[in-house]
Amino acid sequence: MSAAQQLPDILSPEFAADPYPAYAVMREEKPLIWHEATKSYIISRYEDVERVFKDKQSQFTTDNYDWQLEPVHGKTILQLSGREHAVRRALVAPAFRGSDLQEKFLPVIERNSRELIDAFRHSGSADIVGDYATRFPVNVIADMLGLDKADHARFHGWYTAVIAFLGNLSGDPEVTAAGERTRVEFAEYMIPIIRERRDSLGDDLLSTLCAAEVDGVRMSDEDIKAFCSLLLAAGGETTDKAIASILANLLVNPDQLAAVREDRSLIPAAFAETLRYTPPVHMIMRQSATEVELTGGTIPAGATITCLIGAANRDEQRYREPDRFDIFRDDLTTTSAFSAAADHLAFALGRHFCVGALLAKAEVEVGVNQLLDAMPDLRLANGFDPVEQGVFTRGPKALPVNFTPSAA
């Protein structure tokens, strides 16, 4: 095992400004690092992160979520394993794939995107992040659940506090307290709504969760509340960064933007490459169930492992010219990019593969299509260079664009 030397600390401003050079050094020279501040082992190579996520020998657990997620969400599906996990996943998964997604929720996605675009399409300029990306997925989730979109500001405040809690690697007590308050506030908001919905089921996702039953098991009010909290945070934060990132990547590669504008069937490939090149989530933690050998040394049982998705997705041993955005690359499979068979790591892999991957894909496809329809000559504002921000999650903070105003 190697100790971190001549590398910016993952908590440092230098690392936050641009982690990619540090990722390259880690992969090459220090594939296993003990990080004292987070009390975790950091891994950065594709083969190691893939092995941890797929975990075919039950060597890794999500026990870390007991302290990482439960304080803000309550006990979630991500903390479960074995049959308990399989049953809970079977309760929620149908709403995020197949006919439910296409017939019930695709119109919701299309309507919410159109409403946001209509608010700025006449203006000739917009900030894709502030005017669209940060609002779109939260509005979709609220609509899917049958919640009042007028509460958008509260939803956004809650998920921002939750994401800050998850990314609070330095242990700031104020960030911790704000995240823990969110759990209380969200429960006070959601539990009465869940109880009312049980008495008057509708056609929304919350009603579906209230009525779902697998092998005689139904979700409790607390189960549903925790899942909704997780959905708002994970679905909001990751999808808003994904939308901002795919547009930023295309705007700084105008030849590829032109190709996508001409052939919209390339949007899934552009999204898959964005997930590889600039993933919304840069690190996911796991815990070792046994002593385990990974590249660079041995990790003891019961240790926290920080899996650097942002580093693994640019591994030279896995991808050709990994630091180049290329929607036409032949070493990334678009057809499986949104399934547990993906050959990028942005959605994790294995039994804890992101249940909302197809929802995110649908939102990105609808969003990019509608934005390009409304703004055929979409371009970056003069002189603007998109800059990513964040360590745990990462994406452009702003994306000002200009375009010829269009009619509705």
GUBA-337476 format. One record per residue (C-alpha): residue number from 1; z, x, y. Coordinates in pm, 1 decimal, always signed. Last residue first. Layout:
// GUBA-337476
k, Z, X, Y
NUM, Z, X, Y $
...
***
This chain:
// GUBA-337476
k, Z, X, Y
408, -2900.5, -4344.4, +2893.2 $
407, -3117.5, -4158.7, +3142.0 $
406, -3114.2, -3782.1, +3141.6 $
405, -2992.3, -3514.8, +3381.5 $
404, -3175.2, -3182.8, +3333.0 $
403, -2931.1, -2936.8, +3181.2 $
402, -2652.3, -2697.4, +3271.8 $
401, -2368.8, -2576.0, +3050.0 $
400, -2006.1, -2470.2, +3087.7 $
399, -1845.0, -2368.2, +2756.9 $
398, -1470.2, -2325.1, +2798.4 $
397, -1184.0, -2199.7, +2581.6 $
396, -1429.0, -2079.9, +2317.0 $
395, -1279.8, -2066.8, +1967.2 $
394, -993.7, -1931.5, +1759.6 $
393, -711.9, -2059.1, +1542.5 $
392, -436.2, -1822.1, +1432.3 $
391, -536.0, -1560.7, +1693.3 $
390, -673.9, -1747.2, +1992.3 $
389, -951.7, -1721.4, +2247.5 $
388, -1326.2, -1682.8, +2211.1 $
387, -1538.7, -1584.9, +2509.4 $
386, -1866.0, -1753.8, +2598.8 $
385, -2055.7, -1548.1, +2859.2 $
384, -2141.3, -1744.2, +3172.3 $
383, -2386.5, -1585.9, +3416.9 $
382, -2564.8, -1907.0, +3501.7 $
381, -2429.8, -2204.6, +3309.2 $
380, -2540.3, -2186.1, +2947.2 $
379, -2846.1, -2389.7, +2854.3 $
378, -2934.5, -2740.7, +2735.0 $
377, -3305.5, -2812.8, +2790.7 $
376, -3319.7, -3110.9, +2553.8 $
375, -2990.9, -3250.8, +2688.6 $
374, -2938.1, -3605.2, +2559.5 $
373, -3117.6, -3546.1, +2229.5 $
372, -2960.8, -3201.0, +2194.0 $
371, -2613.3, -3345.6, +2249.8 $
370, -2680.0, -3631.7, +2007.5 $
369, -2796.9, -3402.4, +1728.7 $
368, -2515.5, -3151.5, +1784.2 $
367, -2251.7, -3424.1, +1775.4 $
366, -2388.1, -3614.4, +1477.4 $
365, -2422.7, -3299.3, +1267.7 $
364, -2084.3, -3163.5, +1380.4 $
363, -1903.6, -3490.9, +1311.8 $
362, -2066.1, -3533.3, +969.9 $
361, -1981.0, -3176.2, +870.7 $
360, -1620.8, -3222.4, +984.9 $
359, -1593.7, -3539.9, +777.1 $
358, -1746.2, -3353.3, +481.8 $
357, -1483.0, -3079.5, +511.0 $
356, -1190.0, -3321.3, +549.0 $
355, -1027.8, -3258.0, +210.8 $
354, -1012.3, -2885.1, +289.6 $
353, -1004.5, -2689.2, -36.9 $
352, -647.3, -2686.0, -167.9 $
351, -752.4, -2708.7, -534.3 $
350, -990.4, -2413.6, -503.8 $
349, -1127.3, -2275.0, -180.4 $
348, -1026.2, -2230.3, +184.7 $
347, -1226.3, -2432.6, +441.2 $
346, -1336.1, -2121.3, +636.2 $
345, -1377.6, -1907.1, +323.4 $
344, -1754.9, -1869.3, +288.2 $
343, -1935.1, -1896.7, -45.2 $
342, -1858.2, -2266.5, -80.5 $
341, -1795.8, -2404.9, -430.6 $
340, -1504.8, -2619.1, -306.6 $
339, -1762.2, -2809.6, -103.2 $
338, -1900.5, -2795.8, +249.9 $
337, -2102.7, -2475.5, +213.4 $
336, -2250.5, -2580.3, -122.5 $
335, -2599.0, -2677.4, -0.6 $
334, -2585.7, -2422.4, +282.3 $
333, -2560.3, -2119.6, +53.5 $
332, -2487.9, -1800.4, +245.7 $
331, -2656.3, -1476.5, +134.7 $
330, -3008.4, -1584.8, +239.2 $
329, -2949.4, -1566.9, +613.5 $
328, -3154.7, -1811.7, +820.2 $
327, -2872.8, -1929.6, +1047.3 $
326, -2814.6, -1569.9, +1152.6 $
325, -2518.6, -1465.5, +1365.7 $
324, -2488.4, -1087.4, +1326.1 $
323, -2157.2, -916.0, +1249.4 $
322, -2208.1, -962.8, +874.9 $
321, -2524.5, -752.4, +857.7 $
320, -2567.6, -840.8, +489.5 $
319, -2272.3, -1033.0, +355.1 $
318, -2025.0, -974.1, +69.9 $
317, -1946.1, -602.0, +69.1 $
316, -1989.7, -590.8, +445.7 $
315, -1701.7, -839.1, +479.8 $
314, -1749.1, -1062.5, +782.4 $
313, -1600.0, -1379.5, +629.7 $
312, -1310.0, -1172.6, +496.6 $
311, -1205.8, -1067.2, +846.9 $
310, -1195.7, -1411.7, +1007.1 $
309, -1039.8, -1553.0, +691.3 $
308, -748.4, -1311.3, +720.0 $
307, -517.3, -1413.7, +436.5 $
306, -154.8, -1362.1, +538.6 $
305, +50.2, -1325.4, +219.7 $
304, +417.9, -1423.8, +211.8 $
303, +617.2, -1258.2, -65.6 $
302, +798.7, -1436.3, -348.9 $
301, +684.0, -1196.3, -619.8 $
300, +600.9, -845.3, -501.5 $
299, +258.2, -744.7, -367.0 $
298, +105.0, -436.0, -526.7 $
297, -151.1, -199.6, -377.8 $
296, -470.7, -140.9, -185.3 $
295, -694.8, -407.1, -333.7 $
294, -468.1, -668.3, -489.0 $
293, -216.8, -638.4, -771.0 $
292, +32.8, -922.2, -815.9 $
291, +403.6, -963.2, -872.2 $
290, +452.1, -1331.8, -940.3 $
289, +451.1, -1657.8, -743.0 $
288, +302.1, -1491.6, -435.4 $
287, +306.3, -1706.6, -123.4 $
286, +6.6, -1823.7, +78.3 $
285, -88.6, -1800.3, +443.3 $
284, -406.9, -1898.9, +621.9 $
283, -569.0, -1692.3, +895.7 $
282, -870.0, -1712.4, +1124.2 $
281, -906.6, -2089.9, +1151.2 $
280, -1202.9, -2208.1, +1363.2 $
279, -1436.9, -1970.2, +1176.5 $
278, -1667.9, -1757.4, +1396.3 $
277, -1926.4, -1594.0, +1165.9 $
276, -1865.4, -1778.7, +840.2 $
275, -1794.6, -2124.0, +981.1 $
274, -2073.9, -2067.0, +1234.1 $
273, -2311.9, -1978.7, +950.8 $
272, -2224.6, -2303.8, +772.9 $
271, -2273.2, -2498.2, +1097.3 $
270, -2613.3, -2340.2, +1164.8 $
269, -2717.9, -2411.2, +806.7 $
268, -2600.6, -2773.2, +841.4 $
267, -2795.0, -2801.7, +1172.3 $
266, -3122.4, -2670.4, +1023.2 $
265, -3237.9, -3023.3, +930.9 $
264, -3264.0, -3073.5, +1308.5 $
263, -3594.7, -2886.6, +1319.7 $
262, -3726.5, -2829.0, +1672.4 $
261, -3388.0, -2814.1, +1844.8 $
260, -3257.0, -2606.4, +1554.6 $
259, -3541.3, -2354.6, +1589.2 $
258, -3500.9, -2341.9, +1967.5 $
257, -3128.7, -2277.6, +1927.2 $
256, -3214.3, -1995.3, +1685.1 $
255, -3444.6, -1834.4, +1939.5 $
254, -3186.9, -1893.9, +2211.0 $
253, -2912.2, -1693.0, +2037.4 $
252, -2637.1, -1707.1, +2302.3 $
251, -2675.4, -2085.9, +2317.2 $
250, -2676.0, -2116.1, +1937.8 $
249, -2346.1, -1932.3, +1893.4 $
248, -2185.3, -2122.8, +2180.2 $
247, -2304.5, -2454.2, +2036.4 $
246, -2170.6, -2372.2, +1689.5 $
245, -1845.5, -2248.0, +1843.9 $
244, -1770.7, -2551.9, +2059.6 $
243, -1830.6, -2784.0, +1765.7 $
242, -1619.9, -2570.4, +1531.0 $
241, -1337.9, -2541.3, +1785.7 $
240, -1320.2, -2919.7, +1821.7 $
239, -1341.9, -2956.4, +1445.1 $
238, -1054.1, -2718.0, +1375.5 $
237, -812.3, -2854.2, +1632.4 $
236, -866.7, -3223.5, +1575.6 $
235, -904.3, -3243.5, +1200.0 $
234, -613.7, -3007.1, +1132.0 $
233, -378.6, -3156.4, +1391.4 $
232, -477.6, -3521.7, +1367.6 $
231, -515.8, -3511.0, +990.0 $
230, -182.5, -3333.9, +939.7 $
229, -2.0, -3597.0, +1146.4 $
228, -185.7, -3873.0, +961.1 $
227, -86.9, -3714.9, +628.5 $
226, +278.0, -3686.6, +734.0 $
225, +285.1, -4050.2, +848.4 $
224, +124.3, -4165.8, +524.1 $
223, +372.9, -3978.6, +306.2 $
222, +664.9, -4100.9, +522.8 $
221, +554.8, -4463.0, +487.7 $
220, +533.4, -4406.6, +112.2 $
219, +203.0, -4350.7, -65.2 $
218, +138.7, -4541.8, -384.6 $
217, +163.4, -4428.2, -745.8 $
216, +84.5, -4666.1, -1034.2 $
215, -178.2, -4433.8, -1178.5 $
214, -351.5, -4415.1, -840.0 $
213, -284.1, -4667.7, -562.8 $
212, -424.4, -4695.7, -211.3 $
211, -315.9, -4998.3, -4.7 $
210, -137.3, -4819.2, +280.5 $
209, -392.6, -4537.1, +280.8 $
208, -680.8, -4785.6, +306.3 $
207, -498.0, -4970.8, +583.6 $
206, -464.1, -4643.2, +775.8 $
205, -833.3, -4571.8, +716.9 $
204, -944.8, -4894.8, +882.1 $
203, -1079.2, -5215.8, +727.7 $
202, -766.6, -5421.6, +789.1 $
201, -432.7, -5479.5, +617.4 $
200, -178.5, -5702.5, +786.5 $
199, +169.0, -5656.7, +644.8 $
198, +108.8, -5294.1, +549.3 $
197, -42.3, -5241.2, +895.4 $
196, +281.2, -5349.7, +1066.6 $
195, +480.2, -5099.8, +859.6 $
194, +232.3, -4819.8, +936.3 $
193, +241.6, -4900.9, +1308.9 $
192, +623.8, -4891.4, +1309.1 $
191, +615.0, -4551.3, +1130.8 $
190, +352.4, -4400.6, +1362.4 $
189, +506.8, -4371.8, +1709.9 $
188, +864.7, -4282.6, +1616.9 $
187, +725.7, -4048.1, +1349.8 $
186, +500.3, -3881.2, +1607.5 $
185, +791.5, -3826.9, +1845.4 $
184, +1017.5, -3677.5, +1578.1 $
183, +751.9, -3442.5, +1437.5 $
182, +644.0, -3348.1, +1789.3 $
181, +995.2, -3242.9, +1878.5 $
180, +972.5, -2977.9, +1602.9 $
179, +657.5, -2835.7, +1759.0 $
178, +814.8, -2820.8, +2105.0 $
177, +1123.7, -2647.7, +1964.4 $
176, +917.0, -2380.7, +1789.6 $
175, +707.8, -2316.7, +2101.4 $
174, +1028.1, -2279.4, +2304.4 $
173, +1178.7, -2044.9, +2043.8 $
172, +881.3, -1801.0, +2053.2 $
171, +859.8, -1670.1, +1694.6 $
170, +595.3, -1398.9, +1736.0 $
169, +361.7, -1562.8, +1484.6 $
168, +363.4, -1890.7, +1675.1 $
167, +20.6, -1991.6, +1545.5 $
166, +155.0, -2281.6, +1340.9 $
165, +378.5, -2394.2, +1628.7 $
164, +90.1, -2369.5, +1878.1 $
163, -118.9, -2580.6, +1639.7 $
162, +157.3, -2843.0, +1628.5 $
161, +201.4, -2846.8, +2006.7 $
160, -173.8, -2890.8, +2058.6 $
159, -172.4, -3164.2, +1794.4 $
158, +96.9, -3356.0, +1979.0 $
157, -51.0, -3316.4, +2325.9 $
156, -393.3, -3426.4, +2203.7 $
155, -247.9, -3733.8, +2035.7 $
154, -46.6, -3818.7, +2348.3 $
153, -350.1, -3780.4, +2574.5 $
152, -558.6, -3992.8, +2337.2 $
151, -312.8, -4285.0, +2350.5 $
150, -581.1, -4503.7, +2509.2 $
149, -763.0, -4446.9, +2181.4 $
148, -532.0, -4707.5, +2027.4 $
147, -501.2, -4645.9, +1653.7 $
146, -722.5, -4796.4, +1382.3 $
145, -698.2, -4489.1, +1162.4 $
144, -1071.6, -4422.4, +1187.6 $
143, -1060.4, -4483.4, +1563.5 $
142, -775.3, -4235.7, +1612.2 $
141, -958.3, -3985.2, +1391.4 $
140, -1281.7, -4025.3, +1586.5 $
139, -1106.7, -3997.0, +1923.9 $
138, -935.2, -3679.2, +1807.1 $
137, -1268.6, -3539.2, +1684.2 $
136, -1449.3, -3606.9, +2015.0 $
135, -1192.9, -3515.1, +2279.7 $
134, -1158.4, -3137.2, +2253.1 $
133, -1532.6, -3097.0, +2190.3 $
132, -1664.6, -3321.4, +2467.2 $
131, -1569.8, -3287.0, +2833.3 $
130, -1328.8, -2994.9, +2799.4 $
129, -1520.8, -2788.7, +2544.6 $
128, -1881.0, -2879.1, +2632.2 $
127, -1806.9, -2821.4, +2998.8 $
126, -2070.1, -3025.4, +3176.6 $
125, -2371.0, -3003.5, +3407.8 $
124, -2677.0, -3210.1, +3500.1 $
123, -2464.6, -3512.2, +3593.8 $
122, -2644.0, -3800.0, +3423.6 $
121, -2543.4, -3696.1, +3068.9 $
120, -2177.1, -3671.6, +3169.2 $
119, -1998.0, -3994.7, +3066.3 $
118, -2278.5, -4096.3, +2829.1 $
117, -2199.1, -3789.3, +2619.5 $
116, -1842.3, -3908.4, +2556.4 $
115, -1947.3, -4261.6, +2459.8 $
114, -2226.5, -4131.7, +2235.6 $
113, -1992.9, -3908.2, +2038.1 $
112, -1745.4, -4190.5, +1983.3 $
111, -2016.5, -4432.1, +1870.6 $
110, -2177.1, -4187.4, +1625.6 $
109, -1845.1, -4095.2, +1463.8 $
108, -1739.3, -4459.4, +1426.5 $
107, -2082.2, -4547.4, +1282.2 $
106, -2034.0, -4263.0, +1028.8 $
105, -1689.8, -4399.8, +938.7 $
104, -1740.6, -4712.4, +730.5 $
103, -2077.9, -4671.5, +563.2 $
102, -2123.7, -4296.2, +525.5 $
101, -1760.7, -4187.8, +493.3 $
100, -1661.5, -4479.8, +273.8 $
99, -1982.0, -4448.6, +69.6 $
98, -1933.2, -4089.9, -37.6 $
97, -1659.8, -3866.8, +101.0 $
96, -1353.6, -3862.2, +321.4 $
95, -1204.1, -4201.7, +239.1 $
94, -1214.4, -4119.2, -132.9 $
93, -987.7, -3812.8, -81.0 $
92, -662.4, -3985.2, +22.3 $
91, -517.2, -4128.4, -299.2 $
90, -685.4, -3875.5, -529.2 $
89, -523.3, -3598.9, -325.4 $
88, -181.1, -3756.5, -382.7 $
87, -248.3, -3782.0, -757.4 $
86, -372.0, -3422.3, -790.8 $
85, -84.4, -3282.8, -583.1 $
84, +181.0, -3453.8, -795.6 $
83, -6.1, -3354.2, -1111.8 $
82, +12.4, -2983.2, -1032.1 $
81, +108.5, -2873.8, -683.2 $
80, +235.5, -3018.2, -357.2 $
79, +285.9, -2841.2, -27.4 $
78, -62.6, -2918.5, +105.9 $
77, -5.4, -3290.5, +40.9 $
76, +245.5, -3291.8, +324.9 $
75, +623.8, -3292.2, +361.7 $
74, +710.3, -3358.6, +726.3 $
73, +449.9, -3274.5, +987.5 $
72, +619.8, -3037.2, +1234.6 $
71, +907.3, -2880.0, +1036.7 $
70, +711.0, -2928.6, +711.5 $
69, +419.4, -2706.6, +810.4 $
68, +526.9, -2339.7, +818.0 $
67, +870.8, -2355.3, +661.4 $
66, +785.8, -2555.2, +347.9 $
65, +422.9, -2451.1, +401.9 $
64, +512.2, -2106.7, +264.4 $
63, +551.6, -2271.5, -77.7 $
62, +171.5, -2296.1, -87.8 $
61, +157.7, -2101.6, -413.8 $
60, -12.1, -1794.3, -557.7 $
59, -20.0, -1646.6, -908.7 $
58, -123.2, -1970.5, -1077.0 $
57, -385.5, -1786.8, -1288.7 $
56, -705.1, -1938.6, -1143.4 $
55, -599.1, -1872.6, -786.6 $
54, -913.7, -1984.1, -601.5 $
53, -754.7, -1917.8, -262.1 $
52, -587.3, -1590.2, -357.6 $
51, -898.9, -1460.5, -536.3 $
50, -1123.0, -1549.6, -242.4 $
49, -888.3, -1366.9, -5.6 $
48, -900.2, -1057.5, -226.9 $
47, -1277.8, -1056.0, -283.8 $
46, -1347.9, -1118.1, +84.4 $
45, -1137.6, -828.7, +208.1 $
44, -873.1, -878.7, +478.6 $
43, -523.8, -895.4, +330.2 $
42, -203.7, -893.2, +535.4 $
41, +132.7, -878.1, +359.1 $
40, +398.8, -1078.2, +540.5 $
39, +729.9, -1041.7, +719.8 $
38, +565.5, -1176.3, +1038.9 $
37, +700.0, -892.3, +1255.6 $
36, +699.9, -637.2, +971.3 $
35, +335.7, -657.4, +874.4 $
34, +279.1, -486.1, +538.8 $
33, -90.1, -403.7, +519.4 $
32, -335.6, -434.1, +231.8 $
31, -706.6, -371.5, +292.9 $
30, -622.7, -72.9, +513.2 $
29, -923.2, +160.9, +539.4 $
28, -1246.4, -36.6, +515.5 $
27, -1132.8, -397.5, +535.1 $
26, -862.4, -318.0, +789.2 $
25, -1097.0, -110.3, +1003.7 $
24, -1352.2, -394.3, +1015.1 $
23, -1086.1, -652.5, +1097.4 $
22, -968.9, -436.7, +1387.3 $
21, -1321.5, -434.6, +1530.5 $
20, -1336.0, -815.5, +1487.8 $
19, -1002.7, -903.0, +1650.3 $
18, -1134.0, -922.2, +2007.7 $
17, -905.1, -1038.6, +2291.5 $
16, -626.7, -1142.9, +2054.3 $
15, -618.6, -794.5, +1898.7 $
14, -584.7, -625.8, +2237.1 $
13, -323.3, -880.9, +2348.9 $
12, -106.3, -775.1, +2051.8 $
11, +30.2, -1004.3, +1779.3 $
10, -218.4, -883.2, +1515.1 $
9, -100.8, -528.8, +1597.1 $
8, -381.0, -304.8, +1721.1 $
7, -468.4, -47.9, +1456.2 $
6, -398.7, +323.3, +1462.5 $
5, -141.5, +277.4, +1184.5 $
4, -47.2, -28.2, +977.6 $
3, +127.5, +78.9, +658.3 $
2, -84.9, +118.5, +348.5 $
1, +0.0, +0.0, +0.0 $
***
